[in-house]
Amino acid sequence: MSKLFSRIAGFFTSRNFVGVDKAGNRYFTRVEEVDGIMKEKRWVKFKGEEDPTSIPVEWICWLNGQRKKAPTPEEMIELEARRELTRQNVALLKKEEEERRAKEGSFRKNVGTGKVGGPDLKSFIQQFPTTPEGQKPEEESYIMDKVRKRGEAAEVENAKEPRPASSEPSGSGATFRPGTWQPPT
């Protein structure tokens, strides 16, 4: 109980005024012993309503112990001037961006029906070589025939060996034929 009383009495007697911010909030500190260790306590007394958003960033850093020294009035004025310059630069950049978009928009005709077209099938088909009759060229056909014959010969050899019980595709090479595998039912 005496510990609580000493804390309350110490709160009112040994506080040091540190500074005031632009909104009129006052900042205080005091050094007290907590578990045998001397610690500095920092707090703010709000002017009017308790609004934590009215505390400047520099004072928040000081309250949290991220700054050792409290911000000075000169430092606060300099930082406010920097923030104002940044706001002006952002406004200028937004204005330039809008002007650039308006300028580009006048050069570009935006013709759109709202529908997205699919791929152009005619240009896709033209990529593949064909003869006038619509069949594959001879050399390609000849190569494919050779591959098929090799695959059939390998199938005949593999037919003599027992197949694995799994329905999953296995192996590759000469026995592989695209499109022949079916998922298990």
Accessible surface in RSA format (square Angstrom, percent):
REM  Atomic radii and reference values for relative SASA: ProtOr
REM  Chains: A
REM  Algorithm: Lee & Richards
REM  Probe-radius: 1.40
REM  Slices: 20
REM RES _ NUM      All-atoms   Total-Side   Main-Chain    Non-polar    All polar
REM                ABS   REL    ABS   REL    ABS   REL    ABS   REL    ABS   REL
RES MET A   1   192.12  99.5 146.46  96.9  45.66 108.7 131.69 112.0  60.43  80.1
RES SER A   2    91.95  77.7  82.26 109.8   9.70  22.3  52.59 112.0  39.36  55.1
RES LYS A   3   142.74  69.6 137.61  84.4   5.13  12.2  99.60  89.6  43.14  46.0
RES LEU A   4   103.03  57.4  99.51  71.2   3.52   8.8 101.66  71.4   1.37   3.7
RES PHE A   5   145.34  72.7 143.29  88.8   2.05   5.3 145.00  87.9   0.34   1.0
RES SER A   6    65.36  55.2  53.66  71.6  11.69  26.9  45.20  96.2  20.16  28.2
RES ARG A   7   116.13  48.8 108.94  55.5   7.19  17.1  39.56  54.1  76.56  46.4
RES ILE A   8    88.99  50.6  86.11  64.2   2.87   6.9  88.99  64.1   0.00   0.0
RES ALA A   9    40.87  37.6  33.04  51.0   7.83  17.8  40.87  57.6   0.00   0.0
RES GLY A  10    20.46  25.2   0.00   N/A  20.46  25.2  19.76  54.2   0.71   1.6
RES PHE A  11    56.56  28.3  56.56  35.0   0.00   0.0  56.56  34.3   0.00   0.0
RES PHE A  12   137.32  68.7 115.73  71.7  21.60  56.2 116.07  70.4  21.25  60.8
RES THR A  13   111.42  79.2  77.57  78.6  33.86  80.7  71.20  95.6  40.22  60.8
RES SER A  14    57.26  48.4  44.98  60.0  12.28  28.3  47.90 102.0   9.37  13.1
RES ARG A  15    86.22  36.2  67.24  34.3  18.98  45.2   6.88   9.4  79.34  48.1
RES ASN A  16    87.77  60.5  84.46  81.6   3.31   8.0  19.56  47.1  68.21  65.9
RES PHE A  17   115.28  57.7  85.83  53.2  29.45  76.6  85.83  52.0  29.45  84.3
RES VAL A  18    50.30  33.1  19.51  17.7  30.79  74.2  23.34  20.3  26.96  73.1
RES GLY A  19    12.35  15.2   0.00   N/A  12.35  15.2  12.35  33.9   0.00   0.0
RES VAL A  20    78.72  51.8  52.00  47.1  26.72  64.4  52.00  45.2  26.72  72.5
RES ASP A  21    10.29   7.2   0.00   0.0  10.29  24.3   4.16   9.8   6.12   6.1
RES LYS A  22   177.50  86.6 136.58  83.8  40.92  97.4 114.70 103.2  62.80  66.9
RES ALA A  23    53.41  49.1  26.07  40.2  27.34  62.2  38.10  53.7  15.31  40.6
RES GLY A  24    18.76  23.1   0.00   N/A  18.76  23.1  12.92  35.5   5.84  13.1
RES ASN A  25     3.05   2.1   3.05   2.9   0.00   0.0   0.00   0.0   3.05   2.9
RES ARG A  26   108.71  45.6 108.71  55.4   0.00   0.0  25.97  35.5  82.74  50.1
RES TYR A  27     0.00   0.0   0.00   0.0   0.00   0.0   0.00   0.0   0.00   0.0
RES PHE A  28     8.94   4.5   8.94   5.5   0.00   0.0   8.94   5.4   0.00   0.0
RES THR A  29    14.55  10.3  14.55  14.7   0.00   0.0  14.51  19.5   0.04   0.1
RES ARG A  30    25.45  10.7  24.82  12.7   0.62   1.5   2.36   3.2  23.08  14.0
RES VAL A  31    86.92  57.2  65.39  59.2  21.52  51.9  65.39  56.8  21.52  58.4
RES GLU A  32    25.73  14.8  21.23  16.1   4.51  10.7  20.24  39.1   5.49   4.5
RES GLU A  33   114.18  65.6  89.88  68.0  24.30  57.9  23.43  45.3  90.75  74.1
RES VAL A  34    31.39  20.7  28.01  25.4   3.38   8.1  30.47  26.5   0.92   2.5
RES ASP A  35   124.47  87.2  89.02  88.6  35.45  83.8  39.21  92.3  85.26  85.0
RES GLY A  36    60.86  75.1   0.00   N/A  60.86  75.1  24.36  66.9  36.50  81.7
RES ILE A  37   104.53  59.5 101.59  75.7   2.94   7.1 104.53  75.3   0.00   0.0
RES MET A  38   122.91  63.7  98.87  65.4  24.04  57.2  89.70  76.3  33.21  44.0
RES LYS A  39   100.19  48.9  95.43  58.6   4.76  11.3  45.46  40.9  54.73  58.3
RES GLU A  40    84.71  48.6  57.36  43.4  27.36  65.1  20.81  40.3  63.90  52.2
RES LYS A  41    75.96  37.1  74.58  45.8   1.39   3.3  33.34  30.0  42.63  45.4
RES ARG A  42    51.23  21.5  24.64  12.6  26.59  63.3   7.60  10.4  43.63  26.4
RES TRP A  43    41.73  16.7  37.92  18.4   3.81   9.0  41.73  22.3   0.00   0.0
RES VAL A  44    27.87  18.3  13.51  12.2  14.37  34.6  13.51  11.7  14.37  39.0
RES LYS A  45    74.21  36.2  70.69  43.4   3.52   8.4  32.00  28.8  42.21  45.0
RES PHE A  46    46.95  23.5  21.89  13.6  25.07  65.2  21.92  13.3  25.04  71.7
RES LYS A  47   146.97  71.7 122.99  75.5  23.99  57.1  75.96  68.4  71.01  75.6
RES GLY A  48    70.18  86.5   0.00   N/A  70.18  86.5  41.93 115.1  28.24  63.3
RES GLU A  49   155.81  89.5 135.83 102.8  19.98  47.6  56.71 109.7  99.09  80.9
RES GLU A  50   138.85  79.7 115.55  87.4  23.30  55.5  32.92  63.7 105.93  86.5
RES ASP A  51    59.34  41.6  58.06  57.8   1.28   3.0  17.86  42.0  41.48  41.4
RES PRO A  52    90.98  66.3  85.93  78.3   5.05  18.4  86.22  71.2   4.76  29.6
RES THR A  53   121.52  86.4  87.91  89.1  33.61  80.1  84.16 113.0  37.36  56.5
RES SER A  54    39.92  33.7  20.74  27.7  19.19  44.2  30.20  64.3   9.72  13.6
RES ILE A  55    18.90  10.8  10.80   8.0   8.10  19.5  11.15   8.0   7.75  21.0
RES PRO A  56    28.69  20.9  17.19  15.7  11.50  41.8  28.49  23.5   0.20   1.2
RES VAL A  57    92.29  60.7  91.31  82.7   0.98   2.4  91.31  79.3   0.98   2.6
RES GLU A  58    15.00   8.6  13.59  10.3   1.41   3.4   7.74  15.0   7.26   5.9
RES TRP A  59     4.35   1.7   4.35   2.1   0.00   0.0   4.07   2.2   0.28   0.5
RES ILE A  60    67.58  38.5  67.56  50.3   0.03   0.1  67.58  48.7   0.00   0.0
RES CYS A  61    30.97  23.4  30.97  34.5   0.00   0.0   0.90   2.3  30.07  32.4
RES TRP A  62     6.24   2.5   6.24   3.0   0.00   0.0   1.95   1.0   4.29   7.0
RES LEU A  63    42.08  23.4  23.31  16.7  18.78  47.2  23.31  16.4  18.78  50.5
RES ASN A  64   101.23  69.8  66.91  64.7  34.32  82.6  18.45  44.4  82.78  80.0
RES GLY A  65    50.02  61.7   0.00   N/A  50.02  61.7  21.32  58.5  28.70  64.3
RES GLN A  66   133.64  74.7  94.99  69.4  38.65  92.0  40.17  85.5  93.47  70.9
RES ARG A  67    60.96  25.6  55.37  28.2   5.58  13.3  29.33  40.1  31.63  19.2
RES LYS A  68   188.20  91.8 167.38 102.7  20.82  49.6 111.06 100.0  77.14  82.2
RES LYS A  69   169.74  82.8 162.66  99.8   7.08  16.9 110.35  99.3  59.39  63.3
RES ALA A  70    23.41  21.5   9.86  15.2  13.55  30.8   9.86  13.9  13.55  35.9
RES PRO A  71     7.71   5.6   0.00   0.0   7.71  28.0   0.00   0.0   7.71  47.9
RES THR A  72    65.46  46.6  64.63  65.5   0.83   2.0  58.45  78.5   7.01  10.6
RES PRO A  73    94.40  68.8  87.98  80.2   6.43  23.4  93.87  77.5   0.54   3.4
RES GLU A  74   125.90  72.3 119.59  90.5   6.30  15.0  68.76 133.0  57.14  46.7
RES GLU A  75    54.09  31.1  49.86  37.7   4.23  10.1  28.30  54.7  25.79  21.1
RES MET A  76    33.82  17.5  30.84  20.4   2.98   7.1  31.22  26.5   2.60   3.5
RES ILE A  77   126.61  72.0 122.30  91.1   4.31  10.4 125.41  90.3   1.20   3.3
RES GLU A  78    97.81  56.2  91.89  69.5   5.92  14.1  36.27  70.2  61.54  50.2
RES LEU A  79    36.23  20.2  35.95  25.7   0.28   0.7  35.95  25.2   0.28   0.8
RES GLU A  80    60.69  34.8  60.64  45.9   0.05   0.1  30.50  59.0  30.18  24.6
RES ALA A  81    62.40  57.4  49.02  75.7  13.37  30.4  57.03  80.3   5.37  14.2
RES ARG A  82   145.42  61.1 141.92  72.3   3.50   8.3  51.99  71.0  93.43  56.6
RES ARG A  83    77.31  32.5  73.62  37.5   3.69   8.8  42.22  57.7  35.09  21.3
RES GLU A  84    77.22  44.3  77.22  58.4   0.00   0.0  34.52  66.8  42.70  34.9
RES LEU A  85   105.83  58.9 104.02  74.4   1.81   4.5 105.26  73.9   0.56   1.5
RES THR A  86    80.25  57.1  78.84  79.9   1.41   3.4  55.23  74.2  25.02  37.8
RES ARG A  87   124.59  52.3 116.22  59.2   8.37  19.9  63.95  87.4  60.64  36.8
RES GLN A  88   101.84  56.9  93.35  68.2   8.49  20.2  36.13  76.9  65.71  49.8
RES ASN A  89    72.81  50.2  72.32  69.9   0.49   1.2  17.56  42.3  55.25  53.4
RES VAL A  90    68.18  44.9  67.76  61.3   0.43   1.0  68.11  59.2   0.07   0.2
RES ALA A  91    60.16  55.3  51.09  78.9   9.06  20.6  55.42  78.1   4.73  12.5
RES LEU A  92    97.97  54.6  93.92  67.2   4.05  10.2  97.39  68.4   0.58   1.6
RES LEU A  93   114.67  63.9 110.93  79.4   3.73   9.4 111.30  78.2   3.37   9.1
RES LYS A  94   132.44  64.6 128.64  78.9   3.80   9.1  78.61  70.8  53.83  57.3
RES LYS A  95   122.81  59.9 120.11  73.7   2.70   6.4  65.52  59.0  57.29  61.0
RES GLU A  96    87.32  50.1  82.69  62.6   4.63  11.0  33.15  64.1  54.17  44.2
RES GLU A  97    60.75  34.9  58.01  43.9   2.73   6.5  31.35  60.6  29.39  24.0
RES GLU A  98   119.88  68.8 113.51  85.9   6.37  15.2  43.16  83.5  76.72  62.6
RES GLU A  99    99.53  57.1  91.57  69.3   7.96  18.9  46.21  89.4  53.32  43.5
RES ARG A 100   113.81  47.8 108.76  55.4   5.05  12.0  64.31  87.9  49.50  30.0
RES ARG A 101   156.57  65.7 148.26  75.6   8.31  19.8  45.29  61.9 111.28  67.4
RES ALA A 102    70.50  64.8  50.72  78.3  19.78  45.0  62.54  88.1   7.96  21.1
RES LYS A 103   136.56  66.6 129.49  79.5   7.07  16.8  78.41  70.6  58.14  61.9
RES GLU A 104    68.30  39.2  65.96  49.9   2.34   5.6  28.50  55.1  39.79  32.5
RES GLY A 105    45.95  56.7   0.00   N/A  45.95  56.7  32.34  88.7  13.62  30.5
RES SER A 106    92.62  78.3  50.97  68.0  41.65  95.9  52.77 112.4  39.85  55.8
RES PHE A 107   158.44  79.3 127.96  79.3  30.48  79.3 130.92  79.4  27.52  78.7
RES ARG A 108   170.82  71.7 159.00  81.1  11.82  28.2  61.11  83.5 109.71  66.5
RES LYS A 109   184.37  89.9 155.61  95.5  28.76  68.5 102.83  92.6  81.53  86.9
RES ASN A 110   154.10 106.3 121.54 117.5  32.56  78.4  30.19  72.6 123.91 119.8
RES VAL A 111   134.88  88.8 101.98  92.3  32.90  79.3 105.66  91.8  29.22  79.2
RES GLY A 112    65.72  81.0   0.00   N/A  65.72  81.0  31.01  85.1  34.71  77.7
RES THR A 113   119.28  84.8  82.68  83.8  36.59  87.2  80.84 108.6  38.44  58.1
RES GLY A 114    79.21  97.7   0.00   N/A  79.21  97.7  43.68 119.9  35.54  79.6
RES LYS A 115   177.85  86.8 151.44  92.9  26.40  62.9  98.71  88.8  79.14  84.3
RES VAL A 116   148.73  97.9 115.50 104.6  33.23  80.1 118.92 103.3  29.80  80.8
RES GLY A 117    68.57  84.6   0.00   N/A  68.57  84.6  39.75 109.1  28.81  64.5
RES GLY A 118    66.32  81.8   0.00   N/A  66.32  81.8  30.86  84.7  35.46  79.4
RES PRO A 119   130.63  95.2 102.95  93.8  27.68 100.6 114.46  94.5  16.17 100.5
RES ASP A 120    92.98  65.1  77.52  77.2  15.47  36.6  36.23  85.3  56.75  56.6
RES LEU A 121   117.05  65.2 113.60  81.3   3.46   8.7 113.89  80.0   3.16   8.5
RES LYS A 122   161.97  79.0 158.82  97.4   3.15   7.5 104.02  93.6  57.94  61.7
RES SER A 123    53.76  45.4  48.72  65.0   5.03  11.6  35.92  76.5  17.84  25.0
RES PHE A 124   104.58  52.3 103.53  64.1   1.05   2.7 104.58  63.4   0.00   0.0
RES ILE A 125    98.58  56.1  97.36  72.5   1.22   2.9  97.36  70.1   1.22   3.3
RES GLN A 126   144.35  80.7 113.39  82.9  30.96  73.7  43.75  93.1 100.60  76.3
RES GLN A 127   131.22  73.4  96.85  70.8  34.37  81.8  39.68  84.5  91.54  69.4
RES PHE A 128   112.41  56.2 106.41  65.9   6.00  15.6 106.64  64.7   5.77  16.5
RES PRO A 129    88.05  64.2  71.27  65.0  16.77  61.0  82.84  68.4   5.21  32.4
RES THR A 130    88.22  62.7  58.34  59.1  29.88  71.2  30.92  41.5  57.30  86.6
RES THR A 131    42.83  30.5  37.05  37.6   5.79  13.8  37.93  50.9   4.91   7.4
RES PRO A 132   139.38 101.6  95.11  86.7  44.27 160.9 109.20  90.2  30.18 187.6
RES GLU A 133   139.22  79.9 102.67  77.7  36.55  87.0  61.21 118.4  78.00  63.7
RES GLY A 134    56.74  70.0   0.00   N/A  56.74  70.0  27.12  74.4  29.61  66.3
RES GLN A 135   127.33  71.2 121.75  89.0   5.58  13.3  34.21  72.8  93.13  70.6
RES LYS A 136   112.68  55.0 101.90  62.5  10.79  25.7  69.03  62.1  43.65  46.5
RES PRO A 137    23.80  17.3  23.10  21.1   0.70   2.6  23.80  19.7   0.00   0.0
RES GLU A 138   142.89  82.0 138.99 105.1   3.90   9.3  65.51 126.7  77.38  63.2
RES GLU A 139   120.21  69.0 113.82  86.1   6.39  15.2  61.78 119.5  58.43  47.7
RES GLU A 140    66.02  37.9  64.15  48.5   1.87   4.5  26.70  51.6  39.32  32.1
RES SER A 141    39.95  33.8  37.31  49.8   2.65   6.1  11.85  25.2  28.10  39.4
RES TYR A 142   134.53  62.8 131.07  74.6   3.47   9.0 102.67  77.2  31.87  39.3
RES ILE A 143   101.59  57.8 101.59  75.7   0.00   0.0 101.59  73.2   0.00   0.0
RES MET A 144    72.23  37.4  72.23  47.8   0.00   0.0  46.78  39.8  25.45  33.7
RES ASP A 145    62.32  43.7  60.73  60.4   1.60   3.8  13.69  32.2  48.63  48.5
RES LYS A 146    96.19  46.9  93.96  57.7   2.23   5.3  50.07  45.1  46.12  49.1
RES VAL A 147    77.04  50.7  74.38  67.3   2.67   6.4  74.67  64.9   2.38   6.4
RES ARG A 148   127.37  53.5 119.90  61.1   7.48  17.8  58.42  79.8  68.96  41.8
RES LYS A 149   142.04  69.3 136.69  83.9   5.36  12.8  83.04  74.7  59.00  62.8
RES ARG A 150   153.27  64.4 146.25  74.6   7.02  16.7  58.42  79.8  94.85  57.5
RES GLY A 151     7.24   8.9   0.00   N/A   7.24   8.9   6.95  19.1   0.29   0.7
RES GLU A 152   100.49  57.7  98.79  74.7   1.70   4.1  34.37  66.5  66.12  54.0
RES ALA A 153    55.71  51.2  46.33  71.5   9.39  21.4  53.73  75.7   1.98   5.2
RES ALA A 154    16.67  15.3  13.83  21.3   2.85   6.5  16.09  22.7   0.58   1.5
RES GLU A 155    49.54  28.4  47.82  36.2   1.72   4.1  17.55  33.9  31.99  26.1
RES VAL A 156    95.49  62.8  91.49  82.8   3.99   9.6  94.43  82.0   1.06   2.9
RES GLU A 157   113.63  65.2 109.45  82.8   4.19  10.0  34.25  66.2  79.39  64.8
RES ASN A 158    43.75  30.2  42.12  40.7   1.64   3.9   9.56  23.0  34.20  33.1
RES ALA A 159    75.33  69.3  46.02  71.0  29.31  66.7  50.83  71.6  24.51  64.9
RES LYS A 160   169.52  82.7 132.27  81.2  37.25  88.7  91.82  82.6  77.70  82.8
RES GLU A 161   112.16  64.4 106.95  80.9   5.21  12.4  35.46  68.6  76.70  62.6
RES PRO A 162   131.19  95.6 102.49  93.4  28.70 104.3 114.12  94.2  17.08 106.1
RES ARG A 163   171.68  72.1 145.04  73.9  26.64  63.4  60.72  83.0 110.97  67.3
RES PRO A 164    91.77  66.9  68.62  62.6  23.15  84.1  80.76  66.7  11.01  68.4
RES ALA A 165   115.96 106.6  69.41 107.1  46.55 105.9  81.37 114.6  34.59  91.6
RES SER A 166    70.79  59.8  44.95  60.0  25.84  59.5  46.59  99.2  24.20  33.9
RES SER A 167    66.51  56.2  43.53  58.1  22.98  52.9  44.44  94.6  22.07  30.9
RES GLU A 168   100.35  57.6  91.67  69.4   8.68  20.7  46.85  90.6  53.50  43.7
RES PRO A 169    86.23  62.8  58.29  53.1  27.94 101.6  67.14  55.4  19.10 118.7
RES SER A 170    83.94  70.9  53.58  71.5  30.36  69.9  41.71  88.8  42.23  59.2
RES GLY A 171    72.33  89.2   0.00   N/A  72.33  89.2  40.18 110.3  32.15  72.0
RES SER A 172    90.12  76.2  68.12  90.9  22.00  50.7  32.36  68.9  57.76  80.9
RES GLY A 173    57.22  70.6   0.00   N/A  57.22  70.6  41.10 112.8  16.12  36.1
RES ALA A 174    62.26  57.2  37.31  57.6  24.95  56.8  50.12  70.6  12.14  32.1
RES THR A 175    53.35  37.9  39.40  39.9  13.95  33.2  27.84  37.4  25.51  38.6
RES PHE A 176   127.77  63.9 108.37  67.1  19.39  50.5 114.26  69.3  13.51  38.7
RES ARG A 177   117.61  49.4 112.53  57.4   5.08  12.1  36.15  49.4  81.46  49.4
RES PRO A 178   109.74  80.0  89.32  81.4  20.42  74.2  90.89  75.0  18.84 117.1
RES GLY A 179    76.59  94.4   0.00   N/A  76.59  94.4  42.98 117.9  33.61  75.3
RES THR A 180    74.23  52.8  49.34  50.0  24.89  59.3  38.71  52.0  35.51  53.7
RES TRP A 181   113.22  45.4  94.44  45.7  18.77  44.1 100.86  53.8  12.36  20.0
RES GLN A 182   129.03  72.2 117.54  85.9  11.49  27.3  51.24 109.1  77.79  59.0
RES PRO A 183    80.10  58.4  74.60  68.0   5.49  20.0  74.60  61.6   5.49  34.2
RES PRO A 184    79.51  57.9  51.06  46.5  28.45 103.4  59.29  49.0  20.22 125.7
RES THR A 185   183.17 130.3 107.09 108.6  76.07 181.3 107.16 143.9  76.01 114.9
END  Absolute sums over single chains surface
CHAIN  1 A    16463.9      13398.5       3065.4       9900.9       6563.0
END  Absolute sums over all chains
TOTAL         16463.9      13398.5       3065.4       9900.9       6563.0
